[in-house]
Amino acid sequence: MKKTAQDSFIKTLAEINDRLDELKAYADDHMGIDPDSINWGHVGFAQDFLAALTELTDRAYNRGEYAE
């Protein structure tokens, strides 16, 4: 069977949704960090994730450096 662009796009979207579900579960679990042991290193770690996600959402919604 010949693979189409639509097939690949739909498969890619499913994989994106899988990753988003994983990240949501990771965040809901406090990124695997015991809330009582949080330190500034953990804050920086979480902020790195936030920066990466902000870049993606800015691209998706034409915000920030991607604004027209």
SEKOL-936367 format. One record per atom (N, C-alpha, C, O): residue in one letter; residue number from 1; atom name; z, x, y. Coordinates in Angstrom, 3 decimals. Each point is the difference from the previous one (the first is absolute). Layout:
N
rec r: A k: NUM a: CA c3: Z c1: X c2: Y
...
! end
This chain:
68
rec r: M k: 1 a: N c3: 0.000 c1: 0.839 c2: -1.185
rec r: M k: 1 a: CA c3: 0.000 c1: -0.839 c2: 1.185
rec r: M k: 1 a: C c3: 0.000 c1: 0.882 c2: 1.245
rec r: M k: 1 a: O c3: 0.755 c1: 0.969 c2: 0.084
rec r: K k: 2 a: N c3: -1.581 c1: -1.302 c2: 0.854
rec r: K k: 2 a: CA c3: -0.100 c1: 0.772 c2: 1.239
rec r: K k: 2 a: C c3: 1.135 c1: -0.384 c2: 0.951
rec r: K k: 2 a: O c3: 0.253 c1: -1.177 c2: 0.259
rec r: K k: 3 a: N c3: 0.411 c1: 2.195 c2: 0.241
rec r: K k: 3 a: CA c3: 1.094 c1: -0.200 c2: 0.940
rec r: K k: 3 a: C c3: -0.572 c1: -0.228 c2: 1.401
rec r: K k: 3 a: O c3: -0.881 c1: 0.735 c2: 0.445
rec r: T k: 4 a: N c3: 1.383 c1: -1.745 c2: 0.235
rec r: T k: 4 a: CA c3: -0.469 c1: -0.287 c2: 1.352
rec r: T k: 4 a: C c3: 1.034 c1: 0.449 c2: 1.022
rec r: T k: 4 a: O c3: 1.147 c1: 0.282 c2: -0.346
rec r: A k: 5 a: N c3: -1.559 c1: -0.219 c2: 1.597
rec r: A k: 5 a: CA c3: 0.928 c1: 0.337 c2: 1.081
rec r: A k: 5 a: C c3: 1.111 c1: -1.041 c2: 0.066
rec r: A k: 5 a: O c3: 1.160 c1: 0.331 c2: 0.248
rec r: Q k: 6 a: N c3: -1.520 c1: -1.581 c2: -0.469
rec r: Q k: 6 a: CA c3: 1.013 c1: -1.065 c2: 0.032
rec r: Q k: 6 a: C c3: 1.038 c1: 0.210 c2: -1.106
rec r: Q k: 6 a: O c3: 1.195 c1: -0.167 c2: 0.243
rec r: D k: 7 a: N c3: -1.630 c1: 0.529 c2: -1.442
rec r: D k: 7 a: CA c3: 0.927 c1: 0.274 c2: -1.102
rec r: D k: 7 a: C c3: 0.957 c1: 1.139 c2: 0.373
rec r: D k: 7 a: O c3: 1.209 c1: -0.093 c2: -0.215
rec r: S k: 8 a: N c3: -1.763 c1: 1.149 c2: 0.766
rec r: S k: 8 a: CA c3: 0.814 c1: 1.160 c2: 0.378
rec r: S k: 8 a: C c3: 0.977 c1: -0.352 c2: 1.112
rec r: S k: 8 a: O c3: 1.151 c1: 0.434 c2: -0.019
rec r: F k: 9 a: N c3: -1.603 c1: -1.212 c2: 0.976
rec r: F k: 9 a: CA c3: 0.848 c1: -0.407 c2: 1.121
rec r: F k: 9 a: C c3: 1.168 c1: -0.835 c2: -0.508
rec r: F k: 9 a: O c3: 1.146 c1: 0.245 c2: 0.377
rec r: I k: 10 a: N c3: -1.421 c1: -1.221 c2: -1.221
rec r: I k: 10 a: CA c3: 1.051 c1: -0.865 c2: -0.543
rec r: I k: 10 a: C c3: 0.993 c1: 0.814 c2: -0.823
rec r: I k: 10 a: O c3: 1.208 c1: -0.221 c2: 0.085
rec r: K k: 11 a: N c3: -1.714 c1: 1.162 c2: -0.881
rec r: K k: 11 a: CA c3: 0.885 c1: 0.868 c2: -0.796
rec r: K k: 11 a: C c3: 0.874 c1: 0.849 c2: 0.921
rec r: K k: 11 a: O c3: 1.194 c1: 0.167 c2: -0.252
rec r: T k: 12 a: N c3: -1.784 c1: 0.362 c2: 1.309
rec r: T k: 12 a: CA c3: 0.753 c1: 0.818 c2: 0.951
rec r: T k: 12 a: C c3: 1.080 c1: -0.823 c2: 0.693
rec r: T k: 12 a: O c3: 1.117 c1: 0.484 c2: 0.185
rec r: L k: 13 a: N c3: -1.429 c1: -1.714 c2: 0.200
rec r: L k: 13 a: CA c3: 1.000 c1: -0.866 c2: 0.633
rec r: L k: 13 a: C c3: 1.158 c1: -0.284 c2: -0.950
rec r: L k: 13 a: O c3: 1.157 c1: -0.034 c2: 0.418
rec r: A k: 14 a: N c3: -1.469 c1: -0.168 c2: -1.691
rec r: A k: 14 a: CA c3: 1.061 c1: -0.225 c2: -0.988
rec r: A k: 14 a: C c3: 0.906 c1: 1.227 c2: -0.099
rec r: A k: 14 a: O c3: 1.219 c1: -0.138 c2: -0.106
rec r: E k: 15 a: N c3: -1.801 c1: 1.327 c2: 0.139
rec r: E k: 15 a: CA c3: 0.787 c1: 1.232 c2: -0.048
rec r: E k: 15 a: C c3: 0.847 c1: 0.161 c2: 1.260
rec r: E k: 15 a: O c3: 1.144 c1: 0.449 c2: -0.072
rec r: I k: 16 a: N c3: -1.701 c1: -0.813 c2: 1.217
rec r: I k: 16 a: CA c3: 0.772 c1: 0.044 c2: 1.252
rec r: I k: 16 a: C c3: 1.204 c1: -0.933 c2: -0.114
rec r: I k: 16 a: O c3: 1.116 c1: 0.382 c2: 0.353
rec r: N k: 17 a: N c3: -1.334 c1: -1.585 c2: -0.838
rec r: N k: 17 a: CA c3: 1.100 c1: -0.951 c2: -0.154
rec r: N k: 17 a: C c3: 1.052 c1: 0.508 c2: -0.970
rec r: N k: 17 a: O c3: 1.192 c1: -0.217 c2: 0.218
rec r: D k: 18 a: N c3: -1.605 c1: 0.887 c2: -1.280
rec r: D k: 18 a: CA c3: 0.959 c1: 0.608 c2: -0.932
rec r: D k: 18 a: C c3: 0.862 c1: 1.031 c2: 0.719
rec r: D k: 18 a: O c3: 1.219 c1: 0.021 c2: -0.172
rec r: R k: 19 a: N c3: -1.845 c1: 0.829 c2: 0.973
rec r: R k: 19 a: CA c3: 0.744 c1: 1.037 c2: 0.740
rec r: R k: 19 a: C c3: 0.957 c1: -0.629 c2: 1.010
rec r: R k: 19 a: O c3: 1.131 c1: 0.456 c2: 0.166
rec r: L k: 20 a: N c3: -1.598 c1: -1.511 c2: 0.507
rec r: L k: 20 a: CA c3: 0.869 c1: -0.686 c2: 0.966
rec r: L k: 20 a: C c3: 1.215 c1: -0.613 c2: -0.698
rec r: L k: 20 a: O c3: 1.116 c1: 0.063 c2: 0.517
rec r: D k: 21 a: N c3: -1.337 c1: -0.653 c2: -1.689
rec r: D k: 21 a: CA c3: 1.113 c1: -0.552 c2: -0.769
rec r: D k: 21 a: C c3: 0.995 c1: 1.097 c2: -0.388
rec r: D k: 21 a: O c3: 1.214 c1: -0.195 c2: 0.066
rec r: E k: 22 a: N c3: -1.750 c1: 1.356 c2: -0.471
rec r: E k: 22 a: CA c3: 0.871 c1: 1.129 c2: -0.351
rec r: E k: 22 a: C c3: 0.818 c1: 0.455 c2: 1.201
rec r: E k: 22 a: O c3: 1.204 c1: 0.233 c2: -0.116
rec r: L k: 23 a: N c3: -1.857 c1: -0.107 c2: 1.273
rec r: L k: 23 a: CA c3: 0.711 c1: 0.438 c2: 1.200
rec r: L k: 23 a: C c3: 1.049 c1: -1.013 c2: 0.438
rec r: L k: 23 a: O c3: 1.079 c1: 0.379 c2: 0.454
rec r: K k: 24 a: N c3: -1.387 c1: -1.656 c2: -0.587
rec r: K k: 24 a: CA c3: 0.967 c1: -1.047 c2: 0.358
rec r: K k: 24 a: C c3: 1.230 c1: 0.118 c2: -0.895
rec r: K k: 24 a: O c3: 1.130 c1: -0.056 c2: 0.486
rec r: A k: 25 a: N c3: -1.345 c1: 0.219 c2: -1.786
rec r: A k: 25 a: CA c3: 1.128 c1: 0.148 c2: -0.927
rec r: A k: 25 a: C c3: 0.803 c1: 1.262 c2: 0.335
rec r: A k: 25 a: O c3: 1.230 c1: -0.011 c2: -0.052
rec r: Y k: 26 a: N c3: -1.923 c1: 1.083 c2: 0.391
rec r: Y k: 26 a: CA c3: 0.641 c1: 1.272 c2: 0.366
rec r: Y k: 26 a: C c3: 0.859 c1: -0.184 c2: 1.250
rec r: Y k: 26 a: O c3: 1.132 c1: 0.481 c2: 0.050
rec r: A k: 27 a: N c3: -1.658 c1: -1.166 c2: 0.945
rec r: A k: 27 a: CA c3: 0.758 c1: -0.250 c2: 1.229
rec r: A k: 27 a: C c3: 1.183 c1: -0.926 c2: -0.274
rec r: A k: 27 a: O c3: 1.097 c1: 0.211 c2: 0.517
rec r: D k: 28 a: N c3: -1.329 c1: -1.238 c2: -1.335
rec r: D k: 28 a: CA c3: 1.086 c1: -0.929 c2: -0.336
rec r: D k: 28 a: C c3: 1.147 c1: 0.706 c2: -0.726
rec r: D k: 28 a: O c3: 1.148 c1: -0.438 c2: 0.075
rec r: D k: 29 a: N c3: -1.462 c1: 1.530 c2: -0.778
rec r: D k: 29 a: CA c3: 1.000 c1: 0.798 c2: -0.714
rec r: D k: 29 a: C c3: 0.523 c1: 1.147 c2: 0.876
rec r: D k: 29 a: O c3: 0.536 c1: 0.981 c2: -0.517
rec r: H k: 30 a: N c3: -0.689 c1: -1.101 c2: 1.815
rec r: H k: 30 a: CA c3: 0.437 c1: 1.035 c2: 0.944
rec r: H k: 30 a: C c3: -0.614 c1: 1.353 c2: -0.310
rec r: H k: 30 a: O c3: 0.631 c1: 1.040 c2: 0.188
rec r: M k: 31 a: N c3: -1.874 c1: -1.066 c2: -0.666
rec r: M k: 31 a: CA c3: -0.747 c1: 1.212 c2: -0.315
rec r: M k: 31 a: C c3: 0.728 c1: 0.842 c2: -1.044
rec r: M k: 31 a: O c3: -0.117 c1: 1.225 c2: -0.019
rec r: G k: 32 a: N c3: 0.868 c1: -1.900 c2: -0.848
rec r: G k: 32 a: CA c3: 0.737 c1: 0.699 c2: -1.054
rec r: G k: 32 a: C c3: 1.225 c1: 0.750 c2: 0.498
rec r: G k: 32 a: O c3: 0.574 c1: 0.810 c2: -0.726
rec r: I k: 33 a: N c3: -0.177 c1: -1.076 c2: 1.953
rec r: I k: 33 a: CA c3: 1.123 c1: 0.711 c2: 0.617
rec r: I k: 33 a: C c3: 1.225 c1: -0.917 c2: 0.029
rec r: I k: 33 a: O c3: -0.095 c1: -1.164 c2: 0.392
rec r: D k: 34 a: N c3: 1.224 c1: 1.690 c2: -0.802
rec r: D k: 34 a: CA c3: 1.253 c1: -0.748 c2: 0.078
rec r: D k: 34 a: C c3: 0.317 c1: -0.235 c2: 1.480
rec r: D k: 34 a: O c3: 0.170 c1: 0.960 c2: 0.751
rec r: P k: 35 a: N c3: -0.088 c1: -2.234 c2: -0.323
rec r: P k: 35 a: CA c3: 0.240 c1: -0.275 c2: 1.422
rec r: P k: 35 a: C c3: 1.245 c1: 0.680 c2: 0.567
rec r: P k: 35 a: O c3: 0.061 c1: 0.292 c2: 1.195
rec r: D k: 36 a: N c3: 0.925 c1: -0.042 c2: -2.045
rec r: D k: 36 a: CA c3: 1.224 c1: 0.653 c2: 0.479
rec r: D k: 36 a: C c3: -0.147 c1: 1.508 c2: 0.175
rec r: D k: 36 a: O c3: 0.895 c1: 0.652 c2: 0.538
rec r: S k: 37 a: N c3: -2.026 c1: -0.090 c2: -0.991
rec r: S k: 37 a: CA c3: -0.183 c1: 1.452 c2: 0.113
rec r: S k: 37 a: C c3: -1.129 c1: 0.375 c2: 0.966
rec r: S k: 37 a: O c3: -0.444 c1: 1.149 c2: 0.017
rec r: I k: 38 a: N c3: -0.016 c1: -2.100 c2: 0.777
rec r: I k: 38 a: CA c3: -1.126 c1: 0.261 c2: 0.907
rec r: I k: 38 a: C c3: 0.383 c1: 1.042 c2: 1.045
rec r: I k: 38 a: O c3: 1.064 c1: -0.069 c2: 0.616
rec r: N k: 39 a: N c3: -1.970 c1: 1.045 c2: -0.434
rec r: N k: 39 a: CA c3: 0.197 c1: 1.033 c2: 1.017
rec r: N k: 39 a: C c3: -1.275 c1: 0.092 c2: 0.852
rec r: N k: 39 a: O c3: -0.959 c1: -0.738 c2: -0.224
rec r: W k: 40 a: N c3: 0.962 c1: 1.645 c2: 1.193
rec r: W k: 40 a: CA c3: -1.145 c1: 0.107 c2: 0.911
rec r: W k: 40 a: C c3: -1.268 c1: 0.446 c2: -0.711
rec r: W k: 40 a: O c3: -1.101 c1: -0.328 c2: 0.443
rec r: G k: 41 a: N c3: 1.230 c1: 1.057 c2: -1.518
rec r: G k: 41 a: CA c3: -1.170 c1: 0.375 c2: -0.792
rec r: G k: 41 a: C c3: -0.694 c1: -1.225 c2: -0.576
rec r: G k: 41 a: O c3: -1.228 c1: -0.068 c2: -0.046
rec r: H k: 42 a: N c3: 2.028 c1: -0.899 c2: -0.392
rec r: H k: 42 a: CA c3: -0.560 c1: -1.242 c2: -0.520
rec r: H k: 42 a: C c3: -0.721 c1: -0.781 c2: 1.102
rec r: H k: 42 a: O c3: -1.037 c1: -0.623 c2: -0.228
rec r: V k: 43 a: N c3: 1.621 c1: 0.679 c2: 1.428
rec r: V k: 43 a: CA c3: -0.646 c1: -0.675 c2: 1.145
rec r: V k: 43 a: C c3: -1.377 c1: 0.603 c2: 0.240
rec r: V k: 43 a: O c3: -0.974 c1: -0.733 c2: 0.172
rec r: G k: 44 a: N c3: 0.884 c1: 2.048 c2: -0.158
rec r: G k: 44 a: CA c3: -1.291 c1: 0.668 c2: 0.193
rec r: G k: 44 a: C c3: -0.990 c1: -0.350 c2: -1.097
rec r: G k: 44 a: O c3: -1.185 c1: -0.207 c2: 0.263
rec r: F k: 45 a: N c3: 1.676 c1: 0.143 c2: -1.490
rec r: F k: 45 a: CA c3: -0.834 c1: -0.367 c2: -1.143
rec r: F k: 45 a: C c3: -0.570 c1: -1.405 c2: 0.192
rec r: F k: 45 a: O c3: -1.194 c1: -0.223 c2: -0.201
rec r: A k: 46 a: N c3: 2.046 c1: -0.719 c2: 0.589
rec r: A k: 46 a: CA c3: -0.447 c1: -1.380 c2: 0.226
rec r: A k: 46 a: C c3: -0.969 c1: -0.065 c2: 1.187
rec r: A k: 46 a: O c3: -0.970 c1: -0.757 c2: -0.031
rec r: Q k: 47 a: N c3: 1.230 c1: 1.541 c2: 1.064
rec r: Q k: 47 a: CA c3: -0.885 c1: 0.005 c2: 1.164
rec r: Q k: 47 a: C c3: -1.382 c1: 0.555 c2: -0.341
rec r: Q k: 47 a: O c3: -0.998 c1: -0.435 c2: 0.576
rec r: D k: 48 a: N c3: 0.929 c1: 1.381 c2: -1.497
rec r: D k: 48 a: CA c3: -1.304 c1: 0.497 c2: -0.466
rec r: D k: 48 a: C c3: -0.801 c1: -1.122 c2: -0.654
rec r: D k: 48 a: O c3: -1.197 c1: -0.144 c2: 0.249
rec r: F k: 49 a: N c3: 1.862 c1: -0.643 c2: -1.081
rec r: F k: 49 a: CA c3: -0.673 c1: -1.149 c2: -0.619
rec r: F k: 49 a: C c3: -0.461 c1: -0.985 c2: 1.066
rec r: F k: 49 a: O c3: -1.121 c1: -0.504 c2: -0.053
rec r: L k: 50 a: N c3: 1.996 c1: 0.233 c2: 1.024
rec r: L k: 50 a: CA c3: -0.347 c1: -0.931 c2: 1.074
rec r: L k: 50 a: C c3: -1.214 c1: 0.491 c2: 0.783
rec r: L k: 50 a: O c3: -0.872 c1: -0.799 c2: 0.342
rec r: A k: 51 a: N c3: 0.801 c1: 2.086 c2: -0.056
rec r: A k: 51 a: CA c3: -1.139 c1: 0.556 c2: 0.735
rec r: A k: 51 a: C c3: -1.301 c1: -0.196 c2: -0.777
rec r: A k: 51 a: O c3: -1.024 c1: -0.368 c2: 0.575
rec r: A k: 52 a: N c3: 1.071 c1: 0.615 c2: -1.881
rec r: A k: 52 a: CA c3: -1.202 c1: -0.174 c2: -0.824
rec r: A k: 52 a: C c3: -0.419 c1: -1.463 c2: -0.043
rec r: A k: 52 a: O c3: -1.188 c1: -0.306 c2: 0.096
rec r: L k: 53 a: N c3: 2.145 c1: -0.594 c2: -0.236
rec r: L k: 53 a: CA c3: -0.318 c1: -1.425 c2: -0.040
rec r: L k: 53 a: C c3: -0.483 c1: -0.500 c2: 1.364
rec r: L k: 53 a: O c3: -0.881 c1: -0.858 c2: 0.073
rec r: T k: 54 a: N c3: 1.455 c1: 1.391 c2: 0.995
rec r: T k: 54 a: CA c3: -0.442 c1: -0.377 c2: 1.343
rec r: T k: 54 a: C c3: -1.439 c1: 0.421 c2: 0.223
rec r: T k: 54 a: O c3: -0.776 c1: -0.749 c2: 0.594
rec r: E k: 55 a: N c3: 0.406 c1: 1.928 c2: -1.057
rec r: E k: 55 a: CA c3: -1.385 c1: 0.452 c2: 0.115
rec r: E k: 55 a: C c3: -0.938 c1: -0.990 c2: -0.701
rec r: E k: 55 a: O c3: -1.037 c1: -0.378 c2: 0.544
rec r: L k: 56 a: N c3: 1.410 c1: -0.028 c2: -1.739
rec r: L k: 56 a: CA c3: -0.847 c1: -0.933 c2: -0.755
rec r: L k: 56 a: C c3: -0.095 c1: -1.361 c2: 0.673
rec r: L k: 56 a: O c3: -1.089 c1: -0.566 c2: 0.096
rec r: T k: 57 a: N c3: 2.216 c1: 0.034 c2: 0.372
rec r: T k: 57 a: CA c3: -0.062 c1: -1.315 c2: 0.642
rec r: T k: 57 a: C c3: -0.708 c1: 0.085 c2: 1.351
rec r: T k: 57 a: O c3: -0.695 c1: -0.938 c2: 0.388
rec r: D k: 58 a: N c3: 0.860 c1: 2.041 c2: 0.329
rec r: D k: 58 a: CA c3: -0.740 c1: 0.175 c2: 1.258
rec r: D k: 58 a: C c3: -1.504 c1: 0.021 c2: -0.259
rec r: D k: 58 a: O c3: -0.771 c1: -0.593 c2: 0.755
rec r: R k: 59 a: N c3: 0.356 c1: 1.271 c2: -1.814
rec r: R k: 59 a: CA c3: -1.430 c1: 0.016 c2: -0.364
rec r: R k: 59 a: C c3: -0.486 c1: -1.397 c2: -0.353
rec r: R k: 59 a: O c3: -1.081 c1: -0.420 c2: 0.414
rec r: A k: 60 a: N c3: 1.891 c1: -0.292 c2: -1.183
rec r: A k: 60 a: CA c3: -0.397 c1: -1.338 c2: -0.446
rec r: A k: 60 a: C c3: -0.116 c1: -0.984 c2: 1.163
rec r: A k: 60 a: O c3: -0.874 c1: -0.867 c2: -0.002
rec r: Y k: 61 a: N c3: 1.748 c1: 1.001 c2: 0.985
rec r: Y k: 61 a: CA c3: 0.046 c1: -0.969 c2: 1.092
rec r: Y k: 61 a: C c3: -0.445 c1: 0.566 c2: 1.347
rec r: Y k: 61 a: O c3: 0.245 c1: -0.606 c2: 1.043
rec r: N k: 62 a: N c3: -0.905 c1: 1.776 c2: -1.065
rec r: N k: 62 a: CA c3: -0.524 c1: 0.617 c2: 1.240
rec r: N k: 62 a: C c3: 1.071 c1: 0.126 c2: 1.069
rec r: N k: 62 a: O c3: -0.177 c1: -0.425 c2: 1.142
rec r: R k: 63 a: N c3: 1.296 c1: 1.022 c2: -1.546
rec r: R k: 63 a: CA c3: 1.091 c1: 0.244 c2: 0.933
rec r: R k: 63 a: C c3: 0.175 c1: 1.488 c2: 0.218
rec r: R k: 63 a: O c3: -0.613 c1: 0.817 c2: -0.688
rec r: G k: 64 a: N c3: 1.456 c1: -0.467 c2: 1.655
rec r: G k: 64 a: CA c3: 0.313 c1: 1.402 c2: 0.234
rec r: G k: 64 a: C c3: -1.256 c1: 0.796 c2: 0.273
rec r: G k: 64 a: O c3: -0.842 c1: -0.413 c2: 0.796
rec r: E k: 65 a: N c3: 0.711 c1: 1.568 c2: -1.460
rec r: E k: 65 a: CA c3: -1.161 c1: 0.857 c2: 0.244
rec r: E k: 65 a: C c3: -1.306 c1: -0.636 c2: -0.459
rec r: E k: 65 a: O c3: -1.081 c1: 0.470 c2: 0.357
rec r: Y k: 66 a: N c3: 1.178 c1: -1.535 c2: -1.145
rec r: Y k: 66 a: CA c3: -1.203 c1: -0.675 c2: -0.502
rec r: Y k: 66 a: C c3: -0.401 c1: -1.210 c2: 0.853
rec r: Y k: 66 a: O c3: -0.976 c1: -0.687 c2: -0.300
rec r: A k: 67 a: N c3: 1.736 c1: 0.442 c2: 1.356
rec r: A k: 67 a: CA c3: -0.310 c1: -1.128 c2: 0.886
rec r: A k: 67 a: C c3: -1.336 c1: 0.239 c2: 0.695
rec r: A k: 67 a: O c3: -0.364 c1: 1.127 c2: 0.338
rec r: E k: 68 a: N c3: -0.329 c1: -2.199 c2: -0.144
rec r: E k: 68 a: CA c3: -1.325 c1: 0.111 c2: 0.656
rec r: E k: 68 a: C c3: 0.139 c1: 0.091 c2: 1.493
rec r: E k: 68 a: O c3: -1.001 c1: 0.098 c2: 0.708
! end
